[in-house]
């Protein structure tokens, strides 16, 4: 059962993106297409994410020099399967990269094995139990889950994770609307996804983006 509030929120997110004029849109995903995608990749879209994609699929534009993602909008219909899988695997693979090369270890996993291969295997086992994150745009993610909506959008870069929107509609404003303003004191997102919420970094939203965060420099 898809919630009415989730549908409203997803439709509002689509309207906010459309008003920017930055992208053209293809027809939205149909119910059979959602069923195929969810079966093929083993997750269910959150209600607001599903409603957003049902309203219309944003069409990617040619990438700029140095852009991390050549197709930041996931191409759920007829896209490159390897590219989609890379985006879906990005959060988990980023954590595993941190475990292997940066000494990262989550205290909830218990004592870190001394052997590097065993540490990776242990981390991978635990990450398989973490909530699935679904790409919205590039490395911006929402938790999966039919019947859920209103999650904050998270920006994922290995184990550096920050908020990028109170919810999907707010995210579209803050990521794409050039008229966005500095966040007020009421801008206080609260992550809902276990494990991932424990990795969130301090943030400060400014009119030109996020400061005091891993994304304030370096093009992330």
MARSE-254498 format. One record per residue: x, y, z of N, C-alpha, C, O in turn; residue number from 1. Coordinates in Angstrom, 3 decimals. Atoms other than C-alpha are relative to their C-alpha. Layout:
- nu,nv,nw,cau,cav,caw,cu,cv,cw,ou,ov,ow,n
- X,Y,Z,X,Y,Z,X,Y,Z,X,Y,Z,NUM
...
***
This chain:
- nu,nv,nw,cau,cav,caw,cu,cv,cw,ou,ov,ow,n
- 0.846,-1.193,0.000,0.000,0.000,0.000,0.884,1.247,0.000,1.731,1.413,0.878,1
- -0.761,-1.236,0.103,1.447,3.346,-1.078,-0.745,1.091,0.762,-1.942,1.292,0.553,2
- 0.638,-1.015,-0.826,0.769,6.157,1.392,-0.307,1.257,-0.809,0.448,1.627,-1.708,3
- 0.372,-1.240,0.670,-1.022,9.303,0.240,1.032,1.094,0.250,1.347,1.871,-0.651,4
- -0.985,-1.030,-0.316,1.525,11.490,2.032,1.294,-0.237,-0.777,1.940,0.716,-1.213,5
- -1.180,0.307,0.803,4.379,9.684,0.278,-0.191,0.415,-1.448,0.725,0.954,-2.069,6
- 0.308,-0.410,1.375,2.691,10.260,-3.085,0.062,1.522,-0.119,0.617,2.054,-1.081,7
- -0.014,-1.466,0.040,2.199,13.940,-2.265,1.423,0.537,0.036,1.766,1.454,-0.710,8
- -1.368,-0.473,-0.144,5.813,14.380,-1.220,0.818,-0.259,-1.266,1.589,0.598,-1.698,9
- -0.723,0.309,1.229,7.184,12.633,-4.305,-0.418,0.877,-1.157,0.418,1.305,-1.954,10
- 0.493,-0.875,1.070,4.972,14.658,-6.630,0.521,1.422,0.189,0.860,2.094,-0.785,11
- -0.527,-1.334,-0.267,6.084,17.873,-4.932,1.485,0.077,-0.365,1.941,1.090,-0.895,12
- -1.414,0.032,0.378,9.732,16.862,-5.396,0.144,0.107,-1.516,1.014,0.827,-2.008,13
- -0.044,-0.063,1.456,9.072,16.320,-9.110,-0.324,1.406,-0.493,0.322,1.904,-1.414,14
- 0.357,-1.367,0.407,7.397,19.732,-9.404,1.147,0.966,0.259,1.434,1.827,-0.573,15
- -1.101,-0.907,-0.326,10.297,21.471,-7.679,1.162,-0.162,-0.984,1.770,0.825,-1.399,16
- -1.070,0.200,0.978,12.830,19.877,-10.007,-0.405,0.557,-1.356,0.399,1.208,-2.023,17
- 0.457,-0.485,1.308,10.735,20.672,-13.085,0.051,1.521,-0.069,0.369,2.080,-1.119,18
- 0.014,-1.464,0.001,10.464,24.331,-12.058,1.388,0.598,-0.213,1.500,1.748,-0.638,19
- -1.350,-0.531,0.221,14.250,24.710,-12.209,0.314,0.118,-1.484,1.164,0.920,-1.871,20
- -0.265,-0.025,1.437,14.158,24.066,-15.969,1.326,-0.617,-0.402,1.775,-0.436,-1.534,21
- -1.333,0.549,0.286,17.447,22.178,-15.750,-0.045,-1.285,-0.821,0.926,-1.632,-1.493,22
- 0.063,1.320,0.620,16.225,18.878,-17.135,-1.284,-0.183,-0.785,-2.324,0.387,-0.455,23
- 1.185,0.505,0.662,13.850,17.382,-19.627,-0.407,-1.309,0.686,0.378,-1.918,1.412,24
- 0.520,1.187,-0.668,11.688,14.474,-18.519,-0.588,-0.976,-1.004,-1.259,-0.587,-1.960,25
- 0.697,1.061,0.710,10.671,11.163,-19.994,-1.238,-0.386,0.806,-1.353,-0.029,1.978,26
- 1.152,0.478,-0.789,7.350,9.567,-19.028,0.465,-0.791,1.219,1.490,-1.472,1.185,27
- -0.362,0.666,-1.236,7.408,8.215,-15.508,-0.063,-1.522,-0.107,-0.636,-2.077,-1.045,28
- 0.027,1.456,-0.045,7.917,4.587,-14.592,-1.423,-0.495,0.245,-2.192,0.121,0.983,29
- 1.309,0.632,-0.170,4.857,2.352,-14.800,0.075,-1.060,1.094,1.166,-1.448,1.512,30
- 0.018,1.042,-1.029,3.762,-0.214,-12.217,0.767,-1.247,-0.433,1.539,-1.780,0.364,31
- -0.800,1.168,0.410,5.148,-3.120,-14.294,1.502,0.284,0.004,2.296,-0.602,0.323,32
- -1.420,-0.339,-0.025,8.463,-1.286,-14.610,0.531,0.018,1.436,1.629,-0.471,1.700,33
- -0.419,0.032,-1.402,8.637,-0.742,-10.857,0.156,-1.444,0.477,1.122,-1.783,1.161,34
- -0.054,1.408,-0.421,7.902,-4.420,-10.322,1.254,-0.672,-0.532,1.923,-1.401,0.200,35
- -1.198,0.611,0.591,10.681,-5.466,-12.712,1.262,0.485,0.689,2.134,-0.318,1.022,36
- -1.203,-0.560,-0.615,13.254,-3.117,-11.190,0.179,-0.532,1.413,1.277,-0.939,1.793,37
- -0.087,0.438,-1.387,12.446,-4.085,-7.612,0.326,-1.483,0.094,1.061,-1.906,0.986,38
- -0.316,1.436,0.008,12.549,-7.783,-8.434,1.442,-0.237,-0.437,2.140,-1.073,0.137,39
- -1.339,0.219,0.541,15.774,-7.504,-10.428,1.091,0.419,0.974,2.129,-0.236,1.061,40
- -1.055,-0.530,-0.861,17.693,-5.465,-7.857,-0.227,-0.277,1.488,0.624,0.050,2.316,41
- 0.197,0.481,-1.352,16.132,-6.819,-4.675,-0.296,1.062,1.046,0.166,0.947,2.181,42
- 0.419,-1.006,-0.979,14.665,-3.727,-3.003,-1.350,0.549,-0.443,-1.800,0.292,-1.560,43
- 1.225,-0.716,0.346,11.446,-1.701,-2.903,0.218,1.490,0.246,0.762,1.880,1.279,44
- -0.126,-1.446,-0.149,11.368,2.056,-3.450,-0.840,0.497,1.172,-1.931,-0.017,1.421,45
- 0.832,-0.735,-0.950,10.205,4.291,-0.607,-1.127,0.677,-0.768,-0.999,0.942,-1.964,46
- 1.194,-0.503,0.690,6.786,5.749,-1.381,0.236,1.325,-0.707,-0.234,1.517,-1.829,47
- -0.233,-1.293,0.635,7.984,9.296,-2.078,0.948,-0.122,-1.183,0.777,0.573,-2.185,48
- -0.929,0.226,1.109,10.859,8.073,-4.269,-0.754,-0.610,-1.188,-0.545,-0.218,-2.336,49
- 0.786,0.628,1.055,8.449,5.880,-6.218,-0.898,1.028,-0.692,-0.985,1.055,-1.920,50
- 0.884,-1.009,0.592,5.999,8.763,-6.710,0.779,0.995,-0.846,0.298,1.429,-1.893,51
- -0.854,-0.895,0.770,8.835,11.018,-7.882,0.316,-0.602,-1.372,0.219,0.085,-2.389,52
- -0.361,0.660,1.258,9.890,8.481,-10.540,-1.226,-0.290,-0.861,-1.118,-0.382,-2.084,53
- 1.236,0.204,0.760,6.268,7.843,-11.532,-0.449,1.283,-0.686,-1.128,1.239,-1.711,54
- 0.396,-1.288,0.584,5.803,11.554,-12.235,0.785,0.309,-1.264,0.283,1.011,-2.143,55
- -0.840,-0.253,1.173,8.642,11.610,-14.780,1.438,-0.344,0.306,1.892,-0.182,1.438,56
- -1.413,0.357,-0.172,12.221,10.430,-15.316,0.875,1.135,-0.519,0.821,1.444,-1.710,57
- -0.911,-1.046,0.480,14.816,13.246,-15.454,1.002,-0.582,-0.996,1.523,-1.680,-0.799,58
- -0.921,0.445,1.050,16.995,12.956,-18.549,1.382,0.589,0.273,1.517,1.797,0.464,59
- -1.370,-0.465,-0.217,20.758,13.171,-18.040,0.461,0.910,-1.128,0.069,0.738,-2.282,60
- -0.615,-0.895,0.972,22.673,15.945,-19.791,1.476,-0.363,-0.105,1.999,-1.041,0.779,61
- -1.433,0.321,0.121,26.276,15.698,-21.088,0.774,0.450,1.230,0.564,1.561,1.717,62
- -0.716,-0.340,-1.239,28.665,15.636,-18.104,1.001,1.124,-0.201,1.534,1.322,-1.293,63
- -1.036,-1.016,-0.002,30.945,18.506,-17.226,1.345,-0.649,0.272,1.403,-1.759,0.801,64
- -1.336,0.526,-0.260,34.715,18.017,-17.052,0.187,-0.239,1.494,-0.141,0.611,2.321,65
- -0.282,0.322,-1.382,35.719,16.280,-13.848,-1.191,-0.496,0.796,-1.066,-0.756,1.993,66
- 1.190,0.464,-0.701,32.192,15.185,-12.988,0.140,-1.475,0.339,0.517,-2.276,-0.516,67
- -0.174,1.389,-0.441,32.203,11.954,-10.954,-0.911,-0.943,-0.748,-0.494,-2.039,-1.122,68
- 0.995,0.871,0.627,29.054,10.548,-12.555,-0.322,0.526,-1.394,-0.744,1.673,-1.541,69
- 0.377,-0.412,1.350,28.547,10.661,-16.318,-1.509,-0.039,-0.179,-2.054,0.692,-1.006,70
- 1.464,0.078,0.026,24.890,9.695,-15.751,-0.499,0.053,1.438,-0.861,-0.979,2.002,71
- 0.358,-0.084,-1.423,24.009,11.006,-12.295,-1.425,-0.432,0.308,-1.678,-1.014,1.363,72
- 1.356,0.512,-0.213,20.280,10.342,-12.693,-0.020,-1.482,-0.350,0.293,-1.832,-1.487,73
- 0.066,1.430,0.334,19.843,6.555,-12.460,-0.956,-0.231,-1.167,-2.088,0.255,-1.164,74
- 0.816,0.254,1.184,18.536,5.334,-15.793,-0.713,-1.332,0.178,-0.296,-2.368,-0.339,75
- 0.727,1.209,-0.366,15.996,2.863,-14.490,-0.645,-0.675,-1.193,-0.893,-1.881,-1.168,76
- 0.629,0.569,1.192,14.449,2.379,-17.911,1.045,-0.066,-1.113,1.425,0.962,-1.673,77
- -0.893,0.186,1.143,16.842,0.937,-20.482,1.397,0.526,0.203,2.128,0.711,-0.770,78
- -1.340,-0.498,-0.251,19.978,2.210,-18.786,1.044,-1.108,0.015,0.720,-2.291,-0.097,79
- -1.096,0.954,-0.077,23.371,0.552,-18.555,-0.073,-0.736,1.339,-0.040,-0.106,2.395,80
- 0.182,0.775,-1.219,23.019,-2.284,-16.039,1.196,0.117,0.929,1.032,0.165,2.148,81
- -1.198,-0.125,-0.835,26.615,-1.995,-14.838,0.023,1.339,0.720,0.426,1.415,1.881,82
- 0.034,-1.320,-0.616,26.170,1.728,-14.189,-1.012,0.039,1.141,-0.740,0.611,2.197,83
- 1.007,0.058,-1.052,22.984,1.102,-12.210,0.506,-0.784,1.204,0.339,-0.363,2.349,84
- -0.509,0.820,-1.087,24.614,-1.638,-10.191,1.092,0.742,0.769,1.176,0.632,1.992,85
- -1.050,-0.766,-0.675,27.591,0.625,-9.465,-0.610,1.008,0.964,-0.134,1.163,2.089,86
- 0.634,-0.974,-0.883,25.282,3.299,-8.060,-0.662,-0.674,1.198,-0.597,-0.160,2.314,87
- 0.643,0.712,-1.098,23.347,0.777,-5.988,1.022,-0.528,1.002,0.757,-0.563,2.204,88
- -1.036,0.567,-0.866,26.568,-0.727,-4.611,0.878,1.062,0.659,1.627,0.761,1.589,89
- -0.900,-1.068,-0.434,28.255,2.648,-4.001,0.085,0.156,1.522,1.199,0.215,2.044,90
- -0.131,-0.195,-1.459,27.362,3.068,-0.282,0.773,-1.117,0.683,1.666,-0.850,1.487,91
- -0.686,1.134,-0.629,28.488,-0.432,0.717,1.453,-0.069,-0.443,2.341,-0.270,0.385,92
- -1.373,0.077,0.481,31.570,-0.414,-1.492,0.852,1.126,0.572,2.050,0.949,0.794,93
- -0.740,-1.100,-0.606,32.547,2.969,-0.075,0.446,-0.326,1.413,1.571,-0.009,1.798,94
- -0.374,0.401,-1.355,32.491,1.611,3.472,1.100,-1.057,-0.046,2.054,-0.998,0.731,95
- -1.023,1.043,0.111,34.484,-1.447,2.412,1.352,0.592,-0.396,2.397,0.116,0.049,96
- -1.244,-0.682,0.358,37.058,0.858,0.826,0.612,0.642,1.241,1.829,0.617,1.425,97
- -0.497,-0.583,-1.237,37.321,2.655,4.150,0.590,-1.043,0.924,1.607,-0.800,1.574,98
- -0.521,1.095,-0.834,37.803,-0.639,5.971,1.360,-0.459,-0.505,2.280,-0.687,0.280,99
- -1.217,0.563,0.579,40.500,-1.793,3.565,1.167,0.980,0.016,2.307,0.586,0.265,100
- -1.103,-0.945,0.218,42.492,1.404,3.097,0.117,1.099,1.043,1.183,1.702,1.171,101
- -0.020,-1.147,-0.913,41.571,3.931,5.803,-0.149,-0.380,1.466,-0.296,0.490,2.324,102
- 0.083,0.440,-1.384,41.376,1.834,8.938,-1.366,0.145,0.630,-1.487,0.086,1.854,103
- 1.327,-0.156,-0.571,37.633,2.325,9.324,-0.481,-1.314,0.603,-0.270,-2.394,0.051,104
- 0.674,1.157,-0.598,35.820,-0.013,11.683,-1.148,0.512,0.863,-0.965,1.412,1.682,105
- 1.198,-0.395,-0.738,32.303,0.320,13.095,-0.051,-0.771,1.312,0.039,-1.999,1.324,106
- -0.095,0.639,-1.313,32.204,-0.372,16.811,-1.090,-1.051,0.213,-0.912,-1.986,0.994,107
- 1.080,0.975,-0.128,28.912,-2.243,16.460,0.318,-1.356,-0.604,-0.424,-2.317,-0.399,108
- -0.393,1.269,0.595,30.724,-4.956,14.516,0.868,-0.852,0.935,1.252,-1.966,0.579,109
- -0.879,0.726,-0.907,32.773,-6.022,17.531,1.462,0.274,-0.311,1.791,1.224,-1.022,110
- -1.437,-0.190,0.184,36.539,-6.396,17.572,0.408,-0.245,-1.445,-0.043,-1.203,-2.073,111
- -0.456,0.137,1.388,38.250,-5.914,14.222,0.979,-1.165,-0.105,1.928,-1.235,0.676,112
- -0.972,1.071,0.221,39.997,-9.059,12.955,1.362,0.567,-0.409,1.436,1.555,-1.139,113
- -1.347,-0.474,0.327,43.764,-8.643,12.688,0.316,-0.195,-1.467,1.034,0.611,-2.059,114
- -0.246,0.286,1.412,43.808,-10.172,9.219,-0.891,0.881,-0.876,-2.101,0.956,-0.664,115
- 0.740,-0.922,0.845,42.787,-7.700,6.506,-1.121,-0.661,-0.784,-2.208,-0.100,-0.917,116
- 1.024,0.713,0.766,40.910,-10.274,4.435,-1.177,-0.373,0.882,-2.330,-0.270,0.465,117
- 1.064,0.353,-0.931,38.960,-11.433,7.465,-0.797,1.231,0.418,-2.012,1.159,0.600,118
- 0.693,-1.235,-0.362,38.161,-7.834,8.396,-0.982,0.407,-1.098,-2.112,0.803,-0.814,119
- 0.893,-0.327,1.115,36.727,-7.201,4.929,-1.195,-0.939,-0.048,-2.324,-0.503,-0.276,120
- 1.088,0.976,0.030,34.689,-10.394,5.063,-1.005,0.268,1.120,-2.213,0.153,0.916,121
- 0.884,-0.311,-1.129,33.299,-9.460,8.484,-0.817,1.247,-0.291,-2.023,1.283,-0.044,122
- 0.714,-1.226,0.341,32.436,-5.957,7.323,-1.067,-0.264,-1.050,-2.187,0.234,-0.936,123
- 0.965,0.295,1.068,30.736,-7.284,4.199,-1.205,-0.755,0.567,-2.341,-0.512,0.160,124
- 1.097,0.745,-0.619,28.684,-9.695,6.319,-0.954,0.946,0.723,-2.171,0.845,0.568,125
- 0.846,-0.930,-0.731,27.435,-6.906,8.557,-0.705,0.986,-0.928,-1.866,1.328,-0.700,126
- 0.601,-0.959,0.928,26.815,-4.505,5.666,-1.169,-0.608,-0.769,-2.075,0.108,-1.197,127
- 1.122,0.654,0.673,24.544,-7.081,4.050,-1.290,0.122,0.805,-2.386,-0.044,0.269,128
- 1.168,-0.147,-0.867,22.227,-6.518,7.021,-0.420,1.462,0.166,-1.464,1.741,0.756,129
- 0.339,-1.427,-0.107,22.268,-2.698,6.781,-1.130,0.337,-0.971,-1.271,-0.322,-2.002,130
- 1.070,-0.392,0.923,19.259,-0.953,5.201,0.550,0.350,-1.382,1.616,0.954,-1.506,131
- -0.386,-0.303,1.376,19.457,-0.686,1.418,-0.233,1.487,-0.267,-1.280,2.036,0.075,132
- 0.134,-1.385,0.435,20.079,2.822,0.102,-0.123,0.029,-1.519,0.596,-0.679,-2.224,133
- 0.317,-0.045,1.427,18.723,3.721,-3.336,0.403,1.363,-0.554,0.055,2.389,0.030,134
- -0.451,-1.292,0.532,20.308,6.404,-5.543,-1.151,0.852,-0.509,-2.046,0.376,-1.207,135
- 0.920,-1.005,0.531,18.287,9.527,-6.214,0.683,0.736,-1.147,0.125,0.875,-2.236,136
- -0.784,-0.754,0.975,20.971,11.486,-8.071,1.466,-0.129,0.419,1.831,0.221,1.542,137
- -1.422,0.165,-0.302,24.698,10.683,-8.268,0.163,-0.755,1.318,-0.345,-1.868,1.457,138
- -0.184,0.693,-1.278,25.759,9.834,-4.689,-0.903,0.587,1.084,-0.513,0.666,2.249,139
- 1.040,-0.392,-0.948,22.610,11.223,-3.045,-1.008,-1.162,0.090,-1.447,-1.698,-0.928,140
- 0.750,1.246,-0.207,20.501,8.446,-1.527,-1.171,0.162,0.955,-1.171,1.017,1.841,141
- 1.107,0.197,-0.922,17.220,7.555,0.137,-0.040,-1.465,0.421,0.300,-2.341,-0.373,142
- 0.214,1.401,-0.384,16.557,4.409,2.177,-1.120,-0.619,-0.827,-2.082,0.053,-1.201,143
- 1.063,0.747,0.662,14.515,1.762,0.414,-1.106,-0.299,1.004,-0.925,-0.125,2.209,144
- 1.035,0.479,-0.899,11.220,0.529,1.808,-1.395,0.427,-0.362,-1.768,1.581,-0.148,145
- 1.414,-0.278,0.269,7.619,0.307,0.622,-0.698,0.364,1.304,-0.462,-0.260,2.339,146
- 0.730,-0.424,-1.177,5.333,2.106,3.047,0.715,1.064,0.806,0.164,1.573,1.782,147
- -0.741,-1.050,-0.703,8.019,4.569,4.160,0.109,1.232,-0.892,0.009,1.132,-2.115,148
- -0.164,-1.243,0.749,8.496,8.199,3.132,0.553,1.042,0.954,0.548,0.850,2.170,149
- -0.443,-1.119,-0.828,9.972,11.470,4.353,1.394,-0.149,0.580,1.780,0.630,1.452,150
- -1.374,0.133,-0.484,13.510,10.202,4.952,0.846,1.177,-0.480,0.618,1.677,-1.582,151
- -0.976,-0.960,0.519,16.294,12.791,4.741,0.815,-0.620,-1.139,1.097,-1.818,-1.134,152
- -0.906,0.442,1.066,18.386,12.557,1.569,1.432,0.078,0.533,1.831,1.083,1.122,153
- -1.374,0.080,-0.487,21.956,11.486,2.374,0.971,0.053,-1.165,0.723,-0.541,-2.215,154
- -1.078,-0.036,0.987,25.095,12.277,0.402,1.119,-0.890,0.509,1.616,-0.710,1.621,155
- -0.889,1.074,-0.435,27.499,9.343,0.514,1.341,0.082,-0.724,1.399,0.082,-1.953,156
- -1.341,0.074,0.590,31.253,9.419,-0.019,0.865,-0.839,0.943,1.410,-0.329,1.922,157
- -0.634,0.963,-0.905,32.868,6.350,1.526,-0.686,0.090,1.368,-1.905,-0.061,1.452,158
- 0.635,-0.083,-1.318,32.307,6.767,5.279,-0.302,1.441,0.409,-0.687,1.689,1.552,159
- 0.395,-1.388,-0.224,31.780,10.535,5.006,-1.419,0.180,-0.532,-1.645,0.143,-1.741,160
- 1.412,-0.072,0.369,28.017,10.978,4.995,-0.597,1.254,0.620,-0.409,1.518,1.807,161
- 0.660,-1.199,-0.517,26.038,14.204,5.322,-1.428,0.076,-0.534,-1.788,-0.578,-1.513,162
- 1.353,-0.280,0.467,22.455,15.386,5.001,0.058,0.915,-1.217,0.889,1.820,-1.298,163
- 0.142,-0.917,1.125,21.451,16.956,1.696,-1.439,0.442,-0.205,-1.768,1.058,-1.219,164
- 1.382,-0.448,0.080,17.777,17.530,2.370,-0.809,-0.580,1.137,-0.595,-1.721,1.545,165
- 0.898,0.503,-1.034,15.128,17.243,5.059,-0.788,-1.205,-0.491,-1.033,-2.158,0.248,166
- 0.725,1.074,0.662,13.225,15.035,2.639,0.232,0.172,-1.501,1.022,1.021,-1.912,167
- -0.269,-0.026,1.437,13.052,14.443,-1.105,-0.355,1.348,-0.629,0.383,1.839,-1.483,168
- 0.386,-1.301,0.567,11.203,17.690,-1.895,0.993,1.084,0.401,1.397,1.899,-0.428,169
- -0.979,-0.980,-0.470,13.563,19.761,0.238,1.337,-0.191,-0.722,2.015,0.782,-1.051,170
- -1.252,0.275,0.711,16.519,18.050,-1.435,-0.006,0.619,-1.389,0.985,1.227,-1.794,171
- 0.052,-0.556,1.354,15.370,19.083,-4.914,0.221,1.509,0.024,0.858,2.062,-0.872,172
- -0.208,-1.440,-0.149,15.280,22.682,-3.730,1.467,0.306,0.286,2.045,1.194,-0.341,173
- -1.353,-0.337,-0.440,18.705,22.605,-2.072,1.079,-0.419,-1.000,2.134,0.212,-1.075,174
- -0.993,0.458,0.983,20.523,20.687,-4.806,-0.085,0.781,-1.299,0.948,1.079,-1.899,175
- 0.163,-0.485,1.372,19.076,22.293,-7.929,-0.535,1.417,-0.136,-0.402,2.012,-1.206,176
- 0.612,-1.321,0.115,17.327,25.596,-7.136,1.036,1.073,0.303,1.510,1.178,1.434,177
- -1.016,-1.031,-0.184,19.730,28.494,-7.651,-0.460,1.120,0.923,0.359,1.927,1.361,178
- 0.507,-1.041,-0.897,17.477,30.720,-5.528,-0.034,-0.474,1.453,-0.560,0.226,2.317,179
- 0.040,0.519,-1.365,17.956,28.551,-2.434,0.694,0.974,0.952,1.608,1.703,0.569,180
- -0.547,-0.899,-1.020,18.746,30.412,0.756,0.637,-0.814,1.113,0.501,-2.036,1.175,181
- -0.637,0.662,-1.130,20.711,29.637,3.868,-1.064,-0.657,0.874,-2.130,-0.087,1.107,182
- 0.954,0.715,-0.836,18.995,27.062,6.057,-0.185,0.719,1.329,0.771,1.255,1.890,183
- 0.250,-0.633,-1.287,17.316,28.424,9.181,0.164,-1.017,1.129,0.519,-2.174,0.902,184
- -0.190,0.862,-1.158,17.403,27.008,12.685,-0.940,-1.193,0.000,-0.689,-2.184,0.684,185
- 0.939,1.113,0.059,14.444,24.793,11.862,0.432,-1.120,-0.910,-0.199,-2.175,-0.968,186
- -0.502,1.052,0.914,16.479,22.865,9.316,0.771,-1.014,0.829,1.962,-0.846,1.092,187
- -0.606,0.961,-0.924,17.157,19.830,11.480,-0.385,-1.413,-0.395,-1.210,-2.038,0.270,188
- 0.336,1.353,0.440,17.031,16.544,9.556,0.448,-1.040,1.019,1.405,-0.837,1.766,189
- -0.328,1.109,-0.878,17.089,13.281,11.461,-0.048,-1.288,-0.803,-1.114,-1.724,-1.238,190
- -0.075,1.231,0.794,18.276,10.161,9.673,-0.726,-1.132,0.707,-0.766,-1.198,1.935,191
- 0.809,1.091,-0.526,16.177,7.059,10.113,0.623,-1.366,-0.219,0.212,-2.333,0.422,192
- -0.531,1.311,0.381,18.311,4.277,8.626,1.068,-0.465,0.989,2.103,0.189,1.118,193
- -1.030,0.527,-0.910,20.186,2.181,11.220,1.333,-0.206,-0.721,1.372,-0.422,-1.933,194
- -1.396,0.065,0.447,23.977,1.980,10.798,0.392,1.270,-0.722,1.289,1.977,-0.264,195
- -0.389,-1.167,0.792,24.113,4.731,8.167,-0.125,1.288,0.803,0.697,2.192,0.650,196
- 0.178,-1.230,-0.784,22.799,7.346,10.602,1.153,0.220,0.980,1.436,1.350,1.377,197
- -1.115,-0.129,-0.943,25.732,6.594,12.912,1.250,0.577,-0.650,2.174,0.986,0.053,198
- -1.171,-0.502,0.719,28.201,7.713,10.221,-0.143,1.458,-0.420,0.779,2.029,-1.002,199
- 0.250,-1.362,0.473,26.670,11.135,9.615,0.965,0.997,0.613,1.311,0.915,1.792,200
- -0.960,-1.021,-0.387,29.029,14.112,9.771,-0.719,1.296,0.361,-1.841,1.520,-0.095,201
- 0.581,-1.329,-0.258,28.360,17.609,11.210,-0.143,0.766,-1.311,0.608,0.539,-2.259,202
- 0.251,-0.743,1.231,27.001,20.021,8.625,-0.408,1.425,0.310,-0.834,1.751,1.418,203
- 0.543,-1.365,-0.039,26.192,23.638,7.972,-0.387,0.354,-1.417,0.465,0.393,-2.304,204
- 0.453,-0.342,1.343,24.070,24.594,4.989,0.103,1.494,-0.218,-0.341,2.287,0.613,205
- -0.088,-1.401,0.390,24.863,27.878,3.230,-0.752,0.182,-1.308,-1.188,-0.787,-1.929,206
- 0.715,-0.276,1.249,23.250,29.596,0.262,0.709,-0.624,-1.190,0.065,-0.950,-2.187,207
- -0.742,0.562,1.126,26.029,28.237,-1.969,0.391,-1.438,0.258,1.262,-1.963,-0.437,208
- -0.287,1.411,-0.211,26.096,24.726,-0.522,0.277,-0.311,1.452,-0.175,0.402,2.348,209
- -0.280,0.462,-1.344,27.407,22.873,2.507,1.434,0.337,0.375,2.357,0.128,-0.412,210
- -1.308,-0.236,-0.539,30.330,23.973,4.638,0.180,-0.855,1.251,-0.770,-1.474,1.731,211
- -0.314,0.820,-1.155,32.054,22.268,7.571,-0.376,-1.456,-0.235,-0.877,-2.136,0.660,212
- 0.356,1.371,0.350,31.569,18.983,5.782,0.977,-0.474,-1.050,1.705,0.337,-1.623,213
- -0.881,0.508,1.045,33.464,16.671,3.414,-0.326,0.520,-1.391,0.482,0.391,-2.311,214
- 0.387,-0.457,1.340,31.537,18.254,0.523,0.228,1.487,-0.213,-0.156,2.027,-1.250,215
- -0.215,-1.437,0.178,32.596,21.847,1.093,1.123,0.300,-0.976,1.241,1.423,-1.465,216
- -1.072,-0.156,0.967,35.623,21.294,-1.138,0.117,-1.288,-0.795,-0.407,-2.327,-0.395,217
- -0.367,1.203,0.726,36.790,18.880,-3.771,-1.003,-0.513,-0.987,-0.794,-1.580,-1.565,218
- 0.935,0.397,1.047,33.757,18.689,-6.030,-0.859,-1.180,0.332,-1.438,-1.782,-0.574,219
- 0.861,1.122,-0.327,31.921,16.018,-4.095,-1.468,0.410,0.019,-2.337,-0.421,0.279,220
***
